[in-house]
Structure formats: C-alpha cells, structure tokens
Amino acid sequence: MADKTLACKTDQDCRTALHWACSAGHTNIVEFLLDLGVEVNLQDDALWTPLHIAASAGREDIVKALISKGAQLNSVNQNGCTALHYAASKDRYEIAQLLLESGADPNISDRYESTPLHRASAKGNHHLIQLLLKQSASTNIQDSQGNTPLHLACEEERVEAAKMLVQHGASIYIENKEEKTPLQLAKGGLGNVLRRIVEG
C-alpha cells in the first residue's frame, strides 16, 4: 500500500486505516502509515483522533509513535474529552504520564466540565490521581453538577483517593448543585477521617 490516497480513505464512520490500526494495536501498521505521511490528527465522525483511540485502548507504543509525529494532545472529541480523560478513567498510568510529559493539559474540562482528575477520582485510580496532582491538576474545579473530584471520590466510597485529594488541598466545604459538601456525601467514618486531615 505505497499509495497514500488509498491509505487516507475513510469508511462510513470517517475512520481511516490509521484509526483502525490504533484500535487493534498494530504498531507496525501505525508506524508504516505515519511514515507514509498519513494525517495524524484526522477526526472520525465522533471527532475521535487516532490518539484518543490509542489512549483509550491502552496502546502505549502507538501513543508514543503518534506523539512523535505531532499528535495534538488536547484535541477534543464530541464529548469534549481528550486522550488524557480516557487514560485517567481507564487507569492507563504510563499513557497518562506520556501525555502529561508531552504537554497535555491536566485541567482541561469535557462537555460536563469534568477534568481528568474527576475521572480518576470517581474510579479510585490512586496512581493516576497522584500523577495528575504532581502535574498541577486542580483539586477544586467543579463539574456541571457542581461536584469537585472529592465529591465523586466520597460518593463512590474511594477512601484512599479522598484522603489523597484532601492532603493536596481539596476543600471539604464546597457545595455542589444539590447543596451537598463532600463531607455530606462521605459514608461510614470517612467524613471524620477527612475532617481530621483538614484540622490537623
């Protein structure tokens, strides 16, 4: 397939061979297509780029190859999500690290105003939360429901995640749109644990 026009053809979902190779994890095909000069940032009909697909599918080598060819790190799909949102929610630590070290924005919000830290906190992905916090992710950004990452960690009973967020400056007093603070959402003894961290 030395013919670049054939390599750039799209299917009914506006996906190219590069999108599909990223999805299936065929690193050698991805590298061949990139060397052929295929557009690295082409979006499908849902505005997913090859980088979104590779990050979501956990294809670390492919993510590296795409970044080396100039993949746009903060490109958003129709849900307003970046590749980092998917890495954060699916606990893809190495991929998140690659994205952040290459300049991905840790505080970018999707269409629901959720950041990658909201995603990681709701899932209790501790290592990813640590990584995002090290990269200056803000702990007190509120999503469209007024929830901070701490609200979500408390609601989902992610005890270690909640403790880590509070230790890094997450407020236990911010109210969401239902006028609930993270403390009011905390179950069991978690509220007391968080209060003790804040009060020292």
C-alpha positions as CSV (number, residue, x, y, z in Angstrom):
1,M,0.0,0.0,0.0
2,A,2.5,2.6,-1.1
3,D,-0.4,4.7,-2.4
4,K,-1.1,7.4,0.1
5,T,-4.5,8.2,-1.3
6,L,-5.7,4.7,-0.5
7,A,-4.2,4.9,3.0
8,C,-6.2,8.1,3.6
9,K,-9.6,6.7,2.5
10,T,-12.3,6.9,5.1
11,D,-15.1,4.4,5.9
12,Q,-18.7,5.3,6.8
13,D,-17.6,6.4,10.3
14,C,-15.0,8.7,8.7
15,R,-12.3,6.4,10.1
16,T,-9.0,5.8,8.3
17,A,-6.7,2.8,8.3
18,L,-4.8,4.7,11.0
19,H,-7.8,4.9,13.3
20,W,-8.4,1.1,12.9
21,A,-4.7,0.2,13.3
22,C,-4.6,2.2,16.6
23,S,-7.7,0.5,17.8
24,A,-6.4,-3.0,17.0
25,G,-2.9,-2.3,18.4
26,H,-1.0,-2.9,15.2
27,T,2.1,-0.8,16.0
28,N,3.9,-1.8,12.8
29,I,1.0,-0.7,10.6
30,V,0.6,2.6,12.5
31,E,4.3,3.3,12.0
32,F,4.1,2.4,8.3
33,L,1.1,4.7,7.8
34,L,2.8,7.6,9.7
35,D,6.0,7.2,7.7
36,L,3.8,7.3,4.6
37,G,2.6,10.8,5.7
38,V,-0.9,10.0,6.8
39,E,-2.5,12.9,8.7
40,V,-2.0,12.1,12.4
41,N,-4.8,14.3,13.7
42,L,-7.7,13.3,11.5
43,Q,-11.0,13.1,13.4
44,D,-13.7,10.5,12.8
45,D,-17.5,11.3,12.8
46,A,-17.4,11.4,16.6
47,L,-14.3,13.6,16.5
48,W,-12.0,10.9,17.8
49,T,-8.4,11.2,16.7
50,P,-6.1,8.2,16.5
51,L,-4.6,9.4,19.8
52,H,-8.0,9.2,21.5
53,I,-8.4,5.7,20.3
54,A,-4.9,4.5,21.2
55,A,-5.0,6.1,24.7
56,S,-8.5,4.6,25.4
57,A,-7.4,1.2,24.1
58,G,-4.2,1.2,26.2
59,R,-1.8,1.1,23.2
60,E,1.3,2.8,24.8
61,D,3.8,2.2,21.9
62,I,1.2,3.6,19.5
63,V,0.6,6.7,21.7
64,K,4.4,7.3,21.6
65,A,4.5,7.0,17.8
66,L,1.6,9.4,17.4
67,I,3.1,12.0,19.8
68,S,6.4,11.8,17.9
69,K,4.5,12.6,14.7
70,G,2.8,15.7,16.2
71,A,-0.5,14.3,17.5
72,Q,-2.5,17.2,19.1
73,L,-2.5,16.3,22.8
74,N,-5.5,18.4,23.8
75,S,-7.8,17.6,20.8
76,V,-11.4,17.1,22.0
77,N,-14.0,14.7,20.7
78,Q,-17.7,15.3,20.6
79,N,-18.0,14.7,24.3
80,G,-15.2,17.3,24.9
81,C,-12.8,14.6,26.1
82,T,-9.1,14.5,25.4
83,A,-6.9,11.4,25.3
84,L,-6.0,12.2,28.9
85,H,-9.6,11.9,30.1
86,Y,-9.7,8.3,28.8
87,A,-6.3,7.4,30.2
88,A,-7.4,8.8,33.6
89,S,-10.7,6.9,33.7
90,K,-9.3,3.6,32.4
91,D,-6.2,3.7,34.7
92,R,-3.7,3.9,31.9
93,Y,-0.8,5.2,34.0
94,E,2.0,5.0,31.5
95,I,-0.1,6.6,28.8
96,A,-1.2,9.4,31.1
97,Q,2.4,10.0,32.0
98,L,3.5,10.2,28.4
99,L,0.6,12.6,27.6
100,L,1.4,14.9,30.6
101,E,5.2,14.9,30.0
102,S,4.5,15.8,26.4
103,G,2.3,18.8,27.4
104,A,-1.3,17.6,27.8
105,D,-3.4,19.9,29.9
106,P,-4.3,18.2,33.3
107,N,-7.1,20.7,33.9
108,I,-9.0,20.5,30.6
109,S,-12.8,20.1,31.0
110,D,-15.1,17.9,28.9
111,R,-18.7,18.9,28.0
112,Y,-19.8,18.0,31.5
113,E,-17.0,20.2,32.9
114,S,-15.2,17.1,34.2
115,T,-11.4,17.1,34.3
116,P,-9.2,14.0,34.1
117,L,-8.9,14.3,37.9
118,H,-12.7,14.0,38.2
119,R,-12.5,10.8,36.1
120,A,-9.6,9.2,38.1
121,S,-11.2,10.2,41.4
122,A,-14.6,8.7,40.6
123,K,-12.8,5.4,39.7
124,G,-10.4,5.5,42.7
125,N,-7.3,5.2,40.4
126,H,-4.8,6.2,43.1
127,H,-1.6,6.2,41.0
128,L,-3.2,8.3,38.3
129,I,-4.5,10.7,40.9
130,Q,-1.0,11.1,42.3
131,L,0.4,11.6,38.8
132,L,-2.2,14.3,38.0
133,L,-1.6,16.1,41.3
134,K,2.1,16.1,40.6
135,Q,1.3,17.7,37.3
136,S,-0.6,20.6,39.0
137,A,-4.1,19.2,38.4
138,S,-6.5,21.5,40.3
139,T,-8.4,19.7,43.1
140,N,-11.3,22.1,43.4
141,I,-12.6,22.5,39.8
142,Q,-16.4,21.9,39.8
143,D,-18.2,19.9,37.1
144,S,-21.6,20.8,35.6
145,Q,-23.3,19.3,38.7
146,G,-21.0,21.4,41.0
147,N,-19.0,18.3,42.0
148,T,-15.3,18.5,42.7
149,P,-13.2,15.4,42.3
150,L,-13.5,15.0,46.1
151,H,-17.3,14.9,45.9
152,L,-17.0,12.0,43.4
153,A,-14.4,10.1,45.5
154,C,-16.7,10.4,48.6
155,E,-19.8,9.4,46.7
156,E,-18.1,6.3,45.2
157,E,-16.5,5.4,48.6
158,R,-13.0,5.8,47.2
159,V,-11.4,6.2,50.7
160,E,-7.7,6.4,49.6
161,A,-8.5,8.7,46.7
162,A,-10.5,11.1,49.0
163,K,-7.7,11.2,51.6
164,M,-5.1,11.9,48.9
165,L,-7.2,14.8,47.5
166,V,-7.7,16.4,50.9
167,Q,-4.0,16.1,51.6
168,H,-3.4,18.0,48.3
169,G,-5.8,20.9,49.1
170,A,-9.2,19.6,48.1
171,S,-11.9,21.5,50.0
172,I,-14.3,19.5,52.2
173,Y,-16.7,22.6,52.3
174,I,-17.5,23.3,48.6
175,E,-21.2,22.6,47.9
176,N,-22.4,21.0,44.7
177,K,-25.7,22.0,42.9
178,E,-27.6,19.9,45.4
179,E,-26.0,21.9,48.2
180,K,-24.0,19.0,49.4
181,T,-20.4,19.1,50.5
182,P,-18.0,16.2,50.1
183,L,-18.4,15.5,53.9
184,Q,-22.1,15.1,53.5
185,L,-21.6,12.5,50.7
186,A,-18.9,10.6,52.7
187,K,-20.2,7.3,54.1
188,G,-19.1,5.5,57.2
189,G,-16.2,7.1,59.1
190,L,-14.7,8.8,56.0
191,G,-16.1,12.2,56.9
192,N,-14.4,12.2,60.2
193,V,-11.1,11.0,58.7
194,L,-11.2,13.8,56.1
195,R,-12.1,16.4,58.8
196,R,-9.1,15.2,60.9
197,I,-6.7,15.7,57.9
198,V,-8.0,19.3,57.4
199,E,-8.0,20.2,61.1
200,G,-4.5,18.6,61.5
